[in-house]
Each structure stands twice: as C-alpha cells, then as structure tokens.
Amino acid sequence: MRTYLLLLLWAHLSHHGDAKAFFKRTTGDVLKGTPGLEGGDRVALRRSKRGWMWNQFFLLEEYTGTDYQYVGKLHSDQDRGDGTVKYVLSGDGAGSLFLIDENSGDIHATKRLDREEKAFYTLRAQAVNKRTGRPLEPESEFIIKIHDINDNEPKFTKEVYTATVPEMSDTGTSVIQVMATDADDATYGNSARVVYSILQGQPYFSVESSTGIIRTALPNMNRENREHYQVVIQAKDMAGQMGGLSGTTTVNITLTDVNNSPPRFPKDVYHFSVPESVEVGSPVGQLKATDADVGLNAEMEYSIIGGDGLDVFEIVTNRSTQEGVIIMKKPLDYERKKAYVLKVQVENTHLDVRFLSLGPFKDTATVKIGVEDVDEPPLFDRGSYVMDVKEDASEGAVVGSVSATDPDASRSPIRYSIDRRTDMDRLFNIHPGNGSIFTLKPLDREESAWHNLSIIATEFNNPIQMSRVPVYIRVLDVNDNAPTFATFYETFVCENAKAGQRIQTVSATDADEPLGGHKFFFSLAPEASVRANFTVRDNRDNTAGILTRRSGFNRAQKSSYLVPVVISDGDFPMQSSTSTLTVRVCSCDRDGNMKLCSAEAYTLSAGLSTGALVAILLCVLILLMIVVLFAALRRQKKKEPLIMSKEDVRDNVVSYNDEGGGEEDTQAFDIGTLRNPEAIEDSKQRRDIIPESLCPPARRPAAPSRDNADVRDFINQRLQDNDTDPTAPPYDSLATYAYEGNGSVAESLSSLESATTDGDQDYNYLSEWGPRFKKLADMYGGEDSDRDS
C-alpha cells in the first residue's frame, strides 16, 4: 500500500514539473553561512532559493488497515541527512489526526477519514534547525484532499409518499415525483449518480429513471375495480451499474373518483301500502338507487315522471342518505281509489361530459301503492252549521238539522247527540236519528243572541268512532220590549219662565234590535194632557223636547212637577211605555240663570241623582263605623300574661290594689296555703325562666319543719335566692312561693330506698291507709302472701 501511495505522490509531483523535492527555492539569505557549503557549492548559494510549493496530497477515505495510513513525505533542500533539520506540522488536525516524523518528514493519518464529514484539510509545514530553532524555510500551506469512495447509498426525502390521480386517466399521466440524494462526491466518478427504477406497481405505473417522475402505465384504470395501489421505487447510484448502492421508498397512490358510473335501481318494481287515515305530509316509502361513484359524483335526484298518482304523491330527495322519499300530498280515501301506480326516475346531478358515452346517467322504476281500509269516524256534510231561530219560538220548535255519514263501506247508521258542556242551560236538544235540532225552553235574544253548540255523531256499530261539528244558532229579534227613557231625567224650570220655553230634551232606548233600526214616537200621556203645565214636542229623530205650556210658576205653591211621557216604537207589534220627567221650580234672574232652588234640586242639577247621593252617604257611614270599631278594639286589647299555661294557675289568686292592713291583716291572704304540701309541684318547669338544663339553679336550704317554721324567714330566703340568681326573671315578673312543710307522715315510699335494706319489708300497714292506697297494698301485700305460701 505504501509503495502504491508513493507512486501516486511521485506521479503527482512529476505532473507539476518537480520530482526532486516538495519545495521550491526563493532568493534570500536565510542559509548564508551555513556550515558545509564551500568550494563548488558557492555557485549554489547564488541560485534563487525556492520556497514552499503549493501542493495537494490525496488520501482515500474509509481506510481499513491496522497501521497508520501514509499520506506523503516532506523534504527540504537544506536537509543533508545529518539530523539537524526538524519538520514541524500545524493546521487542521495536526498532532492528532495527522502526525509527522520530525526527522524524516513522513506524514501519517491516525484515524479513518470520512469525506462526507470533511472533504479536505489545510495544514502548514516548516523546516527548522534543531540546534538553533531557527526556520530553514518559510512556512507554507498544503492541502490534504480526501478522495471519495462509494460508501453512501441514495436516500429518499420521504420514507412514504402519498399521491392521488383521477381514475380513467390517460396513459402517461403524471402522478408524483420522488427524489433521492447521495452523500458521495458528485464531481468524482459515478458514486453520486442516481438512477430510479420501479420494483413494485407494474404494470399500472412507471417511473422515469433520471427524474423520478411516476406516471400511469395503463389507460382507463377504474376506481370501482381497484382504488388503492402501493408502488415501490428504487434509487441506485453508480448510474445503476453492478455494485452500486441503492435505497427504496413506498408510494401509496389512490385513484380519485370521476362520474363514470350511472345510478341504477336495484329493483324494477316497488310495492308499498299505506292506511287511508295517514295524514298529509307523511312518508309512504323510500327508494334508494345505487351508484358506484362517491361524493358529488354519486349525488342523485328523484322525480315522478308518470302514473295516476301525480296529484296525490310527491317524491323528495334525502341529501344525506341519497334516498327518494315518497310523501302524500292529498288525503286518501279507500272507498274512492284503492291503489296507485307511479313511475319514478333517478338521475345524477353532476355530469362529466367526458364520460357521457358510458350513460345514460339515469334510471326508472315502477312504484305501486296500495291503500288500506281504516274504520273512519262519521263525516259531516259541512264543516260548520249556522242556524236562525226567533226568540218567541215555542218549545219544541225545530231550529235546523245536521247530517253525517259513515265514509266506510259498511255505512253504519249514525246517532246524534249534543255535547252538554256547550249547552249548560239545556235550551236545545237533537233527534238522535235524523239530526234535527229543536228548542227545549223559550229563548231570549236580550240575554244571549248566539248559542254555540257542539254536535256529536257516533257510529252505531262502533261507538268509539265519533266526530264533532260546531253549530252556531242565532236568535232573531222580535219586538217584545217597550222603549223607555235612555236615562233618568230631572230638570228645573224658572219661576219666570215663558210659555213654549224648552227646558229638556229626552231620548229613548229599546232592548230590541229591529232590522230597519229604531224609530221612537213621543207624546204627553192622555191623563196629563188636561190643564197640563208642560207639553212634549217630537223631534222626529228619536228625541223629544219638553216645553212649557204657560208662563210663570210659583215655587212657594208647588216646587216640582211630574211630566208623564209616552214612548212608542215603530215595529210590529207596537210596544209603548210611559216614563216620567221630574221638573223642579227654581227662582232665576232675568237672564234665566238659577239663583235659588232647593238643595236637592241644586245638587241634582249639577249632575248627581238622589240614588247617587244616598250611595255616597252610605259609604261615608260605613267608613266611620269601621274606624270607630277599630279604635274600640285597640282600647280593649289586654296585655298578655307572663304565665300562659293553665297548669301555672295557683289554688288561691289574690288581687288587691291597696296597701292593706299590714302584717296582722290575714283576711286577704290564707297563710295556710304556704303550709300545704300539696300546693307545690316540683316536677313542673317554670315558664318564665331559662330551663335548668341550660343553667342549674342555686341550691336552696331545707325548708323548716311544720313545728318551728317561720314563714317570714322562708319567704325572705326565697326572695334572696331569686334576687341573686342570674337566671331569674326581671324584678317586675311574677314569682310564686310554696312552703312544703316538714314532710309526710308516711315517710318515703321509694322502692330504691327499700332495696338498700338488709331484711324484708313489711307492707301490711299500707292496707290501713285507706282506699287510696289499696292498689299499692295489693301489689306489695300480695307478694308477701305468695312468698309465705
């Protein structure tokens, strides 16, 4: 190997015209006075001294030997082989990657080099005198260039490529371009020259060897037959020659859809059945055509193009499911038509003109729809009825009739009835067989002019089947009401009034409503026409004027007049009534302004009637009575007592509001109450203090015995206990005390105390205490008798 490298080095140097050494001389005095240069060598000193020559050393990468790899040799003309010259190397990798023999100038590489990591190294060399350390030659640079070998395989930019191409594409349609890179030196040999080839995916696809462009290789590839393809592409260096390195990648190719498949119905004839009672707008059935395409290319539109049900049914397209839904447009009637036949068409909505020759892109099918019979409720011949009846119609008079029939083929008889919730007063009834409506009671238009009934029709054979219809009955008016004054009239007349003066205009009202409108006639009552003070003038417009017949009125003689007016209507039969006008006499000035009149007349002239005044006075009186009653209740309200429970009431309750007679006065208080042992009940809690569970009471000294009891000391002690007790009620609260005494003569009857005795107890004395202790004597005395037996 070293001989091979030396041969390469010498060949390189010969190529540069200097096979003697790696250095060139230049003029200078660097080596003047160098020992050993005498005689004939003087001529050599006059030659131009050569400096460092620009050279390159070449070294192959990926050296696999065990010894250091020899790079080359440095030699100076000043080196006479006597060991006085020392070679020094510096620069990239000097001393670590590259080592130089300082005596011989041999350069070696200590490690295996990789051109892909670093393609060349720049170093500097110098020859120096070992003894003096002075340089013998100027420092110069040289390059060690790493020669490439094919040690890197091509690598694709992606491990997996994804591409799409439309189906039915022409041969040679470009799909995708893949690219591989080689880290080797592209300028040296064929190590980085990559060639592409297809390993998997033939005969459907091909690849261009130089560019890596993948193209379709077969025409009319159909997505419906096969949609996905996996293609494996190889990239090989050394121009694809034998021994080259290679790399592969996978390309997943998907065929995209085009509209090249027409829609088709799976069946030629479809059968559906629907009940005749189904509502309008309800679906009858669904049809679904098949289309091998997807997405927009598979969108379809359904339509009805023929048949005898074009006006009864329609078909709409469900865009999400691509189904055709048949929907009812009109109600069905089994008795009229029992079956329908439709011709339905389906077609694509997005056509591709390139593939029209594969069509037609539409299809047709026949749809047969059968109507099922359903037991339907009765059907009235009208949606509603309007009838008229006069208010003076007699009971049993026929108002009108309704009619309903069974739409089914059975034609069941119909029974009629009235929904009584719509006729609470039972004014009408209906004949159950023929549907005639008649009156049960007299009618009054003035109470109710319209009556709204709900008539029910029910099948005899199936009472569940029923239907309703509204009937509106209008009560026609008859002239059965007499006209009267439109309001209560009361007016005044001046004492100095002249004859013929108008004092009031009156109008009338009538509860009847004649078709031609009201026409009223006014006149003075015949009984008041003799020596009448007033007269009535009919204005012919349903009003009349009240006029004075004489001049002058005397208020002192007569303060009011009653004028009876007869009012008649113009209808048949004519109705009339008499209404009275009250006229009060008042004193007036010359201009007719009222000056003095009775209080009642003055008030009424201002617009208030006697009834209104009475109502106002009653309201005022009621308010006053409420106020007085409320005040009385507040005075009688008492304060709540401190002790509410009946159990806290003592045997003796003493009320006094005077000082009394002092300590010797015992008439108002029974001192024996304090000595009565039965007067106190310790088991009951006081309601005016906090319970003992929250704050335990202060311990009290034992009460004095009956013999040496001092009631005054006892009461004082109890008073002091309450004063010093923090849980006691305030000072103004009621506190009661009871003196128990020295104890009972019967002593303690507790069974707990009896249990502490050593011997048996003798309870025979209980029978001597009387009937009150009979039960107790039986209990304890009985046990003794049993034990003795």
Beta strands, then each sheet from edge to edge (+ up, - down):
strand 1: 23-25
strand 2: 50-52
strand 3: 56-60
strand 4: 69-73
strand 5: 85-91
strand 6: 98-100
strand 7: 106-109
strand 8: 120-129
strand 9: 140-147
strand 10: 155-156
strand 11: 160-166
strand 12: 174-177
strand 13: 180-181
strand 14: 195-200
strand 15: 205-207
strand 16: 213-216
strand 17: 228-236
strand 18: 246-256
strand 19: 269-275
strand 20: 283-287
strand 21: 300-307
strand 22: 313-318
strand 23: 323-328
strand 24: 339-348
strand 25: 362-372
strand 26: 379-380
strand 27: 385-390
strand 28: 398-401
strand 29: 404-405
strand 30: 414-418
strand 31: 428-430
strand 32: 436-439
strand 33: 450-459
strand 34: 466-476
strand 35: 484-485
strand 36: 490-494
strand 37: 502-509
strand 38: 520-524
strand 39: 534-538
strand 40: 543-548
strand 41: 560-569
strand 42: 576-588
strand 43: 594-596
sheet 1: 1+ 2-
sheet 2: 3+ 9+ 8- 5+
sheet 3: 4+ 7- 6+
sheet 4: 10+ 13-
sheet 5: 11+ 18+ 17- 14+
sheet 6: 12+ 16- 15+
sheet 7: 19+ 25+ 24- 21+
sheet 8: 20+ 23- 22+
sheet 9: 26+ 29-
sheet 10: 27+ 34+ 33- 30+
sheet 11: 28+ 32- 31+
sheet 12: 35+ 37- 40+ 39-
sheet 13: 36+ 42+ 41- 38+
sheet 14: 36+ 42+ 43-
end
